[in-house]
Structure formats: C-alpha cells, structure tokens
Amino acid sequence: MALLELKGVKKNFGATAALTGVDLEIAAGEVHALIGENGAGKSTLLNILSGAFPPDSGELHFNSQPYSPRGPAEARVKGIVHIHQELSLCPHLTVAENISLGLEPSRFGLLQRDAMLRRARNLLEDFGCTHINIQAAAGSLSMPDQQVVEICRALASRSRIILMDEPTSSLTRHSVEQLFRLIRSLRDQGVAVIYISHFLEEVREVAERFTVLRDSKSVATGELSTVTDNQLIAHMVGREGEGADLFGQHSAPRPRGELLLEVRNLASPPKVRAASFELHRGEVLGIGGLVGAGRTELVRALFGLAPSSGDVTLRGARVKRNATSADQIASGVGYLSEDRKHEGLYLQLSVADNLTATGSSRISRGGWIDLAKQGSISEKIISKLNIRSARPEAPVVRLSGGNQQKVAFGRLLHQDPEILLLDEPTRGIDIRSKTDIYREIRRLADSGKAILTISSYLPELLGICDRIAVMARGVLSPARNVADWTPHSIMQTAISETPFVEAR
C-alpha cells in the first residue's frame, strides 16, 4: 500500500502551467528519485506536498487519507517536511534554535534549552559534523555547514516523508557521503524520501525507484535498476520534432565576424572554476548546464557584478580587473538578469522609465529628460516586441510576466550594446512571448551583435544558437557548432562526473 499517492495533480500560476498532470506513488521506507529538466515542475510538486500552496486539481492521499495541508506547518505536523534547494534558515538564530524551530522542547510553556541543545548535538553527531558549534549564529556558518543544519532541522521533526530538493548542492563530498548514509538509515526505519537531483550518479546511489517529469507532467516511472542513464535522459528530453514553428528552420551557423570578446581561464569562486571562450560579431553562443553549475555567476562576473580572475579581452583591449557594471555598459556590453523582479526591472516605475533606464543620455537635454522623445522611443520598442496592454506611462508592475520580460529585454534594445549577455531570456513566459524574443535575438545577431545566452530549456539552445558550450560543476566545456550537439549530449555533459564529454 502506498504511503503517498497522487493522481492527476495540476497547478497553474496565471497563464503558466506549472503542472499539467502528475501521478506519483511512494511507499514507506522508499527513496524515490524525481527526475527532470529545469522547469519540468519538480520543485512545484514538492511545494504542493509541503503545503506551500494547494494544487488546482487532482487527488492527493497520505496514509490512505485525503491530504490537503493548509500550510507548511500543518504538513510538517502530518509528517511531511521539505528541505528546500534555497536555504531557509534564520541567520540570526543559533544552530540549535534553527534545528528545533517550530518543535522547541518545552514544559509548562517554558523552553527546555538543555533538551534543545542535546537534540541539535545528537543530530550533528549522526551527520558526522561535530565541528559545527550549536550555539553559533547560523548566518556565520559556511554554506555547506548551513546546508547540514537545514537537513538536521528536517530530521528533527521525525517525519514520515522527507522531500529533498537538490540537498547536495552546497555539500562537500564527505558531507554527501554522510547524507547518503543518513538517508539509508531513514529508509531502514520506514521513512520515505523524495529526492531531486540532476546528477544521475547520486540518484543511483540512494534511490530505488524513479519518476520522470517532462513538460510539467509525469511521463515515466519504474525501478532504476531496469533503465540506463541514456534511457532516463531520453525520457527527460524526449521532444522529438518540437520547435520548428517556435524557432523557425535552423540554418547553418552564421559566418563569424570580428572577435569582440575573448575570455581565458575566468574564475569566480566558489561557483565558477574555469571558463574560456570566444564571442564573435553576428553569432549567438549558448551556455547550457544545470541550475547551480555556475552559468549565472559566469555572466555576472563578465558584467562586473562579481569578483573574478582570469583574462577578459574586449575588442582587443584587456578589461581591467576591477571593472564595474557601469564600465561595461560604457564599453558596449548589456546584461539581462534572470531575476527580472529584483534585478531586471524597476517595478513601480513606468514602462518608459524601464525601457530607457540604461540609455538616459539619448533622451535627455541639459540634464532633463525629454518626455516626448522618451515616449516616442518607448512606443517603437513596445510595437517591435509586441508588448501587449502596455502604454509608456503605465507602471510595469501591472503587466503580465511575459510582457514584463519583454520590457526588461527591450531596455537592451534602447541601450543598443554590441555584446548582449542574456541570462534565461524567456524564463517563465508564454509561447507567444518566447517567439517574439527569439525573433528579436535572431534579428540582433543578423545585424552584427554578439550574443551570449544562458538557457535551461534545451530546445531553445538548439533552436536559436550557432554554437553551444556546457557548464558542468563550474567548468565550461569547449564551444561547438549547434549541429554537433543533441539534447542527449548536452544533458550528458551537464551531469557528467568529468566536465567534458564529447558531444557527438
């Protein structure tokens, strides 16, 4: 009998379908791997199970009873706890206080501090991390040690199901081995674990069964011992024939023009270990890889938003080591952040103010903004990108997510840089908006711009790029022509123990 059973679970966020039909069964004492590409719906599913938000439809049963928690606290009381990929510790509280948060031992309403300290100490000993000071502020710990505390907090609740979303993303190999030993111990005690990881060698080390999510629904499930890695990857990326209408017919790579950007041995610890590549006028260079592999940190370092080492040459001139983002903008480099709400847009300002934010000198005279000129330029960009329901004076916060993304992208059109660094340019937007942005990327490349784009969506990389390189555990592979890559070989390179796997 299944401890947890899901049938036809669906979830939408506005026009975005996060889950379109997920079936899942978990037995007590089972470690079940949840596998899929970035954006397949894995984290959304775990958030539903942990009570972060309800599903729109579908059936959920836990321990043979209907399951519909009203929040994470209720889910935890019922026996389901979530270890998030993004840490959720209270940095000002001690390690012991974080581990017992919400489960503080008490008597007659008074905290039993000795019992709290003893619980934290025992859990850390079980994890093999006695070096962590249980009375230190959690925020003072290294990232791997914070990850250990996050895991120990889940273990303290004595849950029946533990949801682990990339739990090894910040752990050392020693801590990973300790975690796997703990998972096996929990399994032997009848605790079920749902384990998300992109690294198939980890999955095989701890899990017995798997479910693959693709395009927001479950597409395969079974025993891991019965499938090869190649078969799992095929389930993850199996979209044969998709994309012709979305991207257009992919032609041979454009002839590469002038070398605009040359990067040699770029490092930006701890995420970026080594990256070398060339970017030419008129080409789109794509960077694939997994979330957390160092892709975002690479472009942020290039744009002057993170310290780095190595050699970066722009139009034949070496970029100074302490160059800022303002220096890069002045040198003809533009950047689109993956986080449009916090870094890409001024949500309370108008569409026009956002579109012209990095090129205000072009719409000003004597230090004053020419509102008529700003409005005229904004209307042209709105029309070019098909930004719907947008007026230049309207607050950008009122637009849909897809149209907000177009405004963030449109800012680069006004800035008119020679080199564009695009981090997930179509994340979380609808098909129509994706098509508009793809069309504009192709137009910019044809006009002689050099474009570096990061994408977690493999058809996007294969559909719009001339060359592709893959980031694996902080190391960037050599760039190869798009024809030399397949979804399968990109995924193989991204999850490989060794960063460089021959493409095809």
C-alpha positions as CSV (number, residue, x, y, z in Angstrom):
1,M,0.0,0.0,0.0
2,A,1.3,3.4,-1.0
3,L,2.1,5.9,1.8
4,L,1.6,8.8,-0.6
5,E,-0.5,8.7,-3.7
6,L,-1.0,11.5,-6.3
7,K,-3.3,11.3,-9.3
8,G,-3.7,14.0,-12.0
9,V,-2.2,16.8,-10.0
10,K,-2.3,20.2,-11.8
11,K,-1.2,23.7,-10.9
12,N,-1.2,27.0,-12.9
13,F,0.3,30.3,-12.0
14,G,-1.6,32.7,-14.1
15,A,-1.2,31.7,-17.7
16,T,1.8,29.5,-16.9
17,A,1.1,25.8,-16.4
18,A,3.5,24.6,-13.8
19,L,2.0,21.0,-13.5
20,T,-0.4,19.6,-16.1
21,G,-0.9,16.1,-14.7
22,V,1.3,14.3,-12.3
23,D,0.8,10.8,-11.0
24,L,3.1,9.5,-8.2
25,E,3.1,6.7,-5.6
26,I,5.6,6.5,-2.7
27,A,5.8,3.5,-0.3
28,A,7.0,3.7,3.3
29,G,10.8,3.1,3.5
30,E,11.3,4.0,-0.1
31,V,13.8,6.5,-1.6
32,H,12.1,7.8,-4.8
33,A,14.0,9.9,-7.3
34,L,12.2,12.8,-9.0
35,I,14.0,13.5,-12.3
36,G,13.5,16.1,-15.0
37,E,14.9,19.1,-16.7
38,N,14.9,22.6,-15.1
39,G,11.4,23.8,-15.3
40,A,9.8,20.4,-15.5
41,G,7.7,21.0,-12.4
42,K,9.7,19.1,-9.7
43,S,10.0,22.0,-7.2
44,T,6.4,23.0,-7.7
45,L,5.3,19.4,-6.9
46,L,7.4,19.4,-3.7
47,N,5.9,22.8,-2.7
48,I,2.4,21.4,-3.1
49,L,3.3,18.4,-0.9
50,S,4.8,20.6,1.8
51,G,1.8,22.8,1.9
52,A,3.4,25.9,0.4
53,F,0.4,26.2,-2.0
54,P,-2.5,24.0,-3.0
55,P,-3.0,22.2,-6.3
56,D,-5.6,23.4,-8.7
57,S,-7.0,19.9,-9.2
58,G,-6.1,16.3,-8.7
59,E,-6.2,13.8,-5.9
60,L,-3.7,13.6,-3.0
61,H,-3.8,10.8,-0.4
62,F,-1.4,10.4,2.5
63,N,-1.6,7.3,4.7
64,S,-4.8,6.4,2.9
65,Q,-6.5,9.7,3.9
66,P,-7.2,12.7,1.7
67,Y,-4.3,15.2,2.0
68,S,-4.7,18.9,1.7
69,P,-2.5,20.8,4.2
70,R,-3.3,24.5,4.8
71,G,0.3,25.4,5.1
72,P,3.9,24.1,5.7
73,A,3.3,23.9,9.5
74,E,0.3,21.6,9.1
75,A,2.2,19.5,6.5
76,R,5.1,19.1,9.0
77,V,2.7,18.1,11.8
78,K,1.2,15.5,9.5
79,G,4.7,14.1,8.8
80,I,5.9,15.7,5.6
81,V,8.9,18.1,5.7
82,H,10.7,19.9,2.9
83,I,14.4,20.6,2.6
84,H,14.5,23.4,0.0
85,Q,17.2,23.9,-2.6
86,E,17.4,27.6,-1.4
87,L,18.2,27.6,2.3
88,S,15.5,28.8,4.6
89,L,17.4,29.2,7.9
90,C,17.0,32.2,10.3
91,P,20.5,33.6,10.2
92,H,20.3,35.5,13.5
93,L,19.2,32.4,15.4
94,T,21.7,29.8,16.7
95,V,22.3,26.4,15.1
96,A,20.4,24.7,17.9
97,E,17.5,27.2,17.6
98,N,17.2,26.6,13.9
99,I,17.2,22.9,14.2
100,S,14.4,22.9,16.7
101,L,12.5,25.8,15.1
102,G,8.7,25.1,15.5
103,L,9.5,22.0,17.5
104,E,11.1,23.5,20.6
105,P,11.0,21.2,23.6
106,S,9.1,22.7,26.4
107,R,7.5,22.0,29.8
108,F,4.7,24.0,31.3
109,G,5.2,26.5,28.5
110,L,8.9,27.1,29.2
111,L,11.6,26.2,26.8
112,Q,13.9,23.3,27.8
113,R,17.1,24.7,26.5
114,D,19.2,21.7,27.6
115,A,17.0,19.4,25.7
116,M,17.2,21.6,22.6
117,L,20.9,21.7,22.7
118,R,21.1,17.9,23.2
119,R,18.9,17.3,20.2
120,A,21.0,19.5,18.0
121,R,24.2,17.9,19.2
122,N,22.9,14.4,18.6
123,L,21.7,15.1,15.1
124,L,25.0,16.8,14.1
125,E,26.9,13.8,15.6
126,D,24.7,11.4,13.5
127,F,25.7,13.6,10.4
128,G,29.4,13.4,11.3
129,C,29.6,17.2,11.7
130,T,30.6,17.7,15.3
131,H,32.8,20.7,14.3
132,I,29.6,22.8,14.0
133,N,29.1,25.0,17.0
134,I,25.5,24.5,18.0
135,Q,25.4,27.9,19.8
136,A,26.8,29.9,16.8
137,A,24.6,32.0,14.7
138,A,23.5,30.1,11.6
139,G,24.4,33.0,9.4
140,S,28.0,32.8,10.4
141,L,28.5,29.3,9.1
142,S,29.9,28.3,5.7
143,M,27.3,27.4,3.0
144,P,28.0,23.7,3.3
145,D,27.5,23.8,7.1
146,Q,24.3,25.8,6.7
147,Q,23.1,23.0,4.4
148,V,23.8,20.5,7.1
149,V,21.8,22.5,9.6
150,E,18.9,22.7,7.1
151,I,19.0,18.9,6.8
152,C,19.2,18.3,10.5
153,R,16.2,20.6,11.0
154,A,14.2,18.2,8.8
155,L,15.5,15.2,10.6
156,A,14.5,16.7,14.0
157,S,10.8,16.5,13.1
158,R,10.8,12.7,12.8
159,S,8.8,12.9,9.6
160,R,7.3,10.0,7.6
161,I,8.2,11.6,4.3
162,I,11.2,13.9,3.7
163,L,11.3,16.0,0.5
164,M,14.9,16.8,-0.6
165,D,15.3,19.3,-3.4
166,E,19.0,19.2,-4.6
167,P,20.2,18.7,-1.0
168,T,23.8,18.2,-2.0
169,S,24.1,21.4,-4.0
170,S,26.4,23.0,-1.3
171,L,27.8,20.0,0.4
172,T,31.4,18.7,0.3
173,R,31.9,15.1,-0.8
174,H,32.4,14.0,2.8
175,S,29.1,15.5,3.8
176,V,27.4,14.0,0.7
177,E,28.5,10.6,1.9
178,Q,27.3,11.3,5.4
179,L,23.9,12.4,4.0
180,F,23.6,9.2,1.9
181,R,24.3,7.1,5.0
182,L,21.6,9.0,6.9
183,I,19.1,8.5,4.0
184,R,19.7,4.8,4.1
185,S,19.3,4.8,7.8
186,L,16.0,6.6,7.5
187,R,14.9,4.2,4.8
188,D,15.6,1.3,7.1
189,Q,13.4,3.0,9.7
190,G,10.5,3.2,7.3
191,V,10.9,6.9,6.4
192,A,10.2,7.7,2.7
193,V,12.4,10.2,0.9
194,I,11.6,12.0,-2.4
195,Y,14.9,13.0,-3.8
196,I,15.5,15.6,-6.5
197,S,18.9,15.7,-8.2
198,H,20.2,16.3,-11.7
199,F,23.2,14.1,-11.1
200,L,22.3,10.5,-12.0
201,E,25.2,9.0,-10.2
202,E,23.7,10.4,-6.9
203,V,20.3,9.2,-7.8
204,R,21.5,5.6,-8.4
205,E,23.5,5.8,-5.1
206,V,20.5,6.3,-2.9
207,A,17.2,5.7,-4.7
208,E,15.4,2.5,-5.8
209,R,12.6,3.9,-7.9
210,F,12.1,7.0,-10.1
211,T,9.6,9.2,-11.7
212,V,10.5,11.5,-14.7
213,L,8.7,14.8,-15.2
214,R,8.7,16.4,-18.6
215,D,6.8,19.4,-19.8
216,S,5.1,19.6,-16.3
217,K,3.7,16.1,-16.3
218,S,4.9,12.6,-15.3
219,V,6.0,10.6,-18.3
220,A,7.8,7.6,-16.9
221,T,8.2,5.7,-13.6
222,G,9.8,2.4,-12.5
223,E,12.8,0.7,-11.0
224,L,16.1,2.4,-11.5
225,S,17.8,-1.0,-11.9
226,T,15.8,-1.5,-15.1
227,V,16.8,1.6,-17.0
228,T,20.1,3.0,-18.3
229,D,21.2,6.6,-17.9
230,N,20.7,7.1,-21.6
231,Q,17.1,5.9,-21.3
232,L,16.5,8.3,-18.4
233,I,17.9,11.2,-20.4
234,A,15.7,10.3,-23.3
235,H,12.6,10.5,-21.0
236,M,13.8,13.8,-19.7
237,V,14.4,15.5,-23.1
238,G,12.1,13.5,-25.4
239,R,10.6,16.2,-27.5
240,E,11.4,14.9,-31.0
241,G,10.2,17.2,-33.7
242,E,9.2,20.1,-31.3
243,G,10.2,23.6,-32.0
244,A,10.0,24.0,-35.8
245,D,7.3,26.6,-35.7
246,L,8.7,28.2,-32.5
247,F,12.2,28.8,-33.6
248,G,12.0,28.6,-37.4
249,Q,14.1,26.3,-39.5
250,H,17.6,26.3,-38.1
251,S,20.1,27.0,-40.8
252,A,23.9,26.6,-40.8
253,P,25.7,28.7,-38.2
254,R,26.2,32.3,-39.3
255,P,29.6,33.2,-40.6
256,R,31.5,34.5,-37.6
257,G,32.7,38.1,-37.8
258,E,35.1,40.2,-35.8
259,L,36.2,38.8,-32.4
260,L,34.6,41.0,-29.8
261,L,35.0,39.2,-26.6
262,E,37.8,36.7,-25.6
263,V,37.7,35.0,-22.2
264,R,40.6,32.9,-20.9
265,N,40.6,31.0,-17.6
266,L,37.9,33.1,-15.9
267,A,37.2,32.0,-12.3
268,S,34.8,33.5,-9.8
269,P,34.8,31.3,-6.7
270,P,33.1,29.3,-5.5
271,K,30.8,28.6,-8.4
272,V,33.0,29.3,-11.5
273,R,36.2,27.3,-11.6
274,A,37.4,27.7,-15.2
275,A,35.8,29.2,-18.3
276,S,37.3,30.0,-21.7
277,F,35.5,31.0,-24.8
278,E,35.4,33.5,-27.7
279,L,32.4,35.5,-28.8
280,H,32.3,36.9,-32.4
281,R,30.2,39.6,-34.0
282,G,27.0,38.2,-35.6
283,E,26.8,34.9,-33.5
284,V,24.6,33.5,-30.7
285,L,26.7,31.5,-28.3
286,G,24.6,29.4,-25.9
287,I,25.6,28.1,-22.5
288,G,23.7,25.1,-21.2
289,G,24.0,23.3,-17.9
290,L,22.2,22.7,-14.7
291,V,20.9,25.3,-12.2
292,G,23.8,25.9,-9.8
293,A,26.5,24.9,-12.2
294,G,28.0,28.4,-12.3
295,R,26.3,29.8,-15.5
296,T,24.7,32.8,-13.9
297,E,27.9,33.5,-11.9
298,L,29.9,33.5,-15.1
299,V,27.9,36.2,-16.8
300,R,27.7,38.3,-13.6
301,A,31.5,38.2,-13.4
302,L,31.7,39.2,-17.0
303,F,29.4,42.2,-16.4
304,G,31.4,43.3,-13.3
305,L,28.9,42.2,-10.7
306,A,31.1,39.6,-9.1
307,P,34.9,39.4,-8.4
308,S,36.9,37.3,-10.8
309,S,40.3,36.3,-12.0
310,G,41.5,35.4,-15.5
311,D,41.9,37.4,-18.7
312,V,39.0,39.1,-20.5
313,T,39.6,41.0,-23.7
314,L,37.0,43.3,-25.3
315,R,37.7,44.3,-28.9
316,G,41.4,43.5,-28.4
317,A,41.8,45.6,-25.2
318,R,42.2,43.9,-21.9
319,V,39.3,44.6,-19.4
320,K,40.7,45.9,-16.1
321,R,40.3,43.5,-13.2
322,N,38.0,45.8,-11.1
323,A,35.7,46.9,-14.0
324,T,32.2,47.7,-12.8
325,S,28.9,47.2,-14.5
326,A,28.9,50.9,-15.3
327,D,32.2,50.4,-17.1
328,Q,30.9,47.5,-19.0
329,I,27.8,49.4,-20.1
330,A,30.0,52.3,-21.3
331,S,32.1,49.7,-23.2
332,G,29.1,48.4,-25.1
333,V,28.0,45.4,-23.0
334,G,24.4,44.8,-22.0
335,Y,23.1,42.4,-19.4
336,L,19.7,40.8,-18.9
337,S,19.3,39.3,-15.4
338,E,17.4,36.0,-14.9
339,D,15.7,37.7,-11.9
340,R,13.5,40.3,-13.6
341,K,11.6,41.3,-10.5
342,H,14.6,42.0,-8.2
343,E,17.3,43.0,-10.7
344,G,15.9,43.4,-14.2
345,L,13.1,45.9,-13.6
346,Y,12.0,48.9,-11.5
347,L,8.5,47.5,-10.9
348,Q,7.0,50.7,-9.6
349,L,8.3,52.9,-12.4
350,S,6.7,53.3,-15.8
351,V,7.3,51.1,-18.9
352,A,9.1,54.1,-20.5
353,D,11.4,54.6,-17.5
354,N,12.3,51.0,-17.5
355,L,12.9,50.8,-21.3
356,T,15.3,53.8,-21.2
357,A,17.0,53.1,-17.8
358,T,20.4,52.3,-19.3
359,G,20.4,54.9,-22.1
360,S,19.1,58.1,-20.5
361,S,21.6,60.3,-22.3
362,R,19.8,59.6,-25.5
363,I,16.5,61.0,-24.3
364,S,17.8,64.0,-22.3
365,R,18.8,67.5,-22.9
366,G,20.7,69.7,-20.5
367,G,20.2,67.1,-17.8
368,W,16.5,66.9,-18.2
369,I,14.6,64.0,-19.7
370,D,12.7,64.9,-22.9
371,L,9.4,63.1,-22.1
372,A,8.1,63.3,-25.7
373,K,11.3,61.7,-27.0
374,Q,11.2,59.0,-24.3
375,G,7.6,58.3,-25.1
376,S,8.2,58.0,-28.8
377,I,11.2,55.7,-28.4
378,S,9.2,53.6,-25.9
379,E,6.3,53.2,-28.3
380,K,8.6,51.9,-31.0
381,I,10.0,49.3,-28.7
382,I,6.6,48.3,-27.5
383,S,5.5,47.8,-31.1
384,K,8.6,46.0,-32.1
385,L,8.4,43.5,-29.2
386,N,4.6,43.3,-29.3
387,I,4.3,44.3,-25.6
388,R,0.6,43.9,-25.1
389,S,-1.6,46.1,-22.9
390,A,1.3,48.5,-22.4
391,R,1.4,52.3,-22.5
392,P,4.7,54.1,-22.0
393,E,3.4,55.8,-18.8
394,A,1.9,52.6,-17.3
395,P,3.6,51.1,-14.2
396,V,5.5,48.0,-15.3
397,V,4.2,46.1,-12.3
398,R,0.7,46.0,-13.9
399,L,2.0,44.0,-16.9
400,S,1.9,40.2,-17.2
401,G,5.1,38.3,-16.6
402,G,5.7,37.8,-20.3
403,N,5.3,41.4,-21.0
404,Q,7.5,42.4,-18.1
405,Q,10.2,40.1,-19.5
406,K,9.8,41.9,-22.9
407,V,10.3,45.3,-21.2
408,A,13.5,44.0,-19.5
409,F,14.7,42.8,-22.9
410,G,13.5,46.0,-24.6
411,R,15.8,48.0,-22.3
412,L,18.8,46.4,-24.1
413,L,17.3,47.5,-27.5
414,H,17.3,51.1,-26.3
415,Q,20.8,50.7,-24.8
416,D,22.0,49.2,-28.1
417,P,25.1,47.3,-26.9
418,E,27.4,45.4,-29.2
419,I,27.5,42.5,-26.8
420,L,24.4,41.1,-25.1
421,L,24.7,38.8,-22.0
422,L,21.3,37.2,-21.7
423,D,20.5,35.0,-18.6
424,E,17.4,32.9,-19.2
425,P,15.8,35.5,-21.5
426,T,12.5,33.6,-21.8
427,R,12.1,32.1,-18.3
428,G,8.5,31.8,-17.1
429,I,6.8,33.3,-20.2
430,D,4.3,32.1,-22.6
431,I,4.9,30.6,-26.1
432,R,3.9,33.8,-27.9
433,S,6.3,36.0,-25.9
434,K,9.0,33.4,-26.4
435,T,8.5,33.6,-30.1
436,D,8.8,37.4,-30.1
437,I,12.0,37.3,-28.1
438,Y,13.5,34.6,-30.3
439,R,12.7,36.6,-33.4
440,E,14.5,39.7,-31.9
441,I,17.5,37.7,-30.9
442,R,17.9,36.4,-34.4
443,R,17.5,39.9,-35.8
444,L,20.1,41.3,-33.4
445,A,22.6,38.6,-34.4
446,D,21.9,39.2,-38.1
447,S,22.6,42.9,-37.6
448,G,26.1,42.2,-36.2
449,K,25.5,42.0,-32.4
450,A,27.3,39.3,-30.4
451,I,25.0,37.4,-28.1
452,L,25.8,35.1,-25.1
453,T,22.7,33.4,-23.8
454,I,22.1,31.1,-20.9
455,S,19.1,28.7,-21.1
456,S,17.9,25.7,-19.1
457,Y,15.5,24.9,-22.0
458,L,17.3,22.6,-24.4
459,P,15.1,23.2,-27.5
460,E,15.8,26.9,-27.0
461,L,19.6,26.4,-27.1
462,L,19.4,24.2,-30.1
463,G,16.8,26.4,-31.8
464,I,18.5,29.9,-31.6
465,C,22.2,29.3,-31.0
466,D,25.1,29.0,-33.5
467,R,27.4,27.4,-31.0
468,I,26.9,25.9,-27.6
469,A,29.1,25.3,-24.5
470,V,28.0,23.5,-21.4
471,M,28.8,24.4,-17.8
472,A,29.4,21.4,-15.5
473,R,30.3,21.9,-11.9
474,G,31.9,25.2,-12.5
475,V,33.9,24.3,-15.6
476,L,32.8,25.4,-19.1
477,S,33.2,22.9,-22.0
478,P,34.6,23.9,-25.3
479,A,32.0,25.6,-27.6
480,R,30.9,23.5,-30.6
481,N,28.6,24.2,-33.5
482,V,25.0,23.6,-32.7
483,A,24.9,20.7,-35.2
484,D,27.4,18.8,-33.1
485,W,25.0,18.8,-30.1
486,T,21.8,16.9,-29.3
487,P,19.6,17.3,-26.2
488,H,21.1,13.9,-25.1
489,S,24.7,15.0,-25.4
490,I,24.1,18.4,-23.7
491,M,22.5,16.6,-20.7
492,Q,25.3,14.0,-20.6
493,T,27.9,16.8,-20.4
494,A,25.9,18.7,-17.8
495,I,25.6,15.7,-15.4
496,S,28.9,14.1,-16.1
497,E,31.4,13.4,-13.3
498,T,34.1,14.8,-15.7
499,P,33.1,18.1,-17.2
500,F,34.0,17.4,-20.9
501,V,32.1,14.7,-22.7
502,E,32.5,14.6,-26.4
503,A,29.3,15.9,-28.0
504,R,28.7,13.6,-30.9
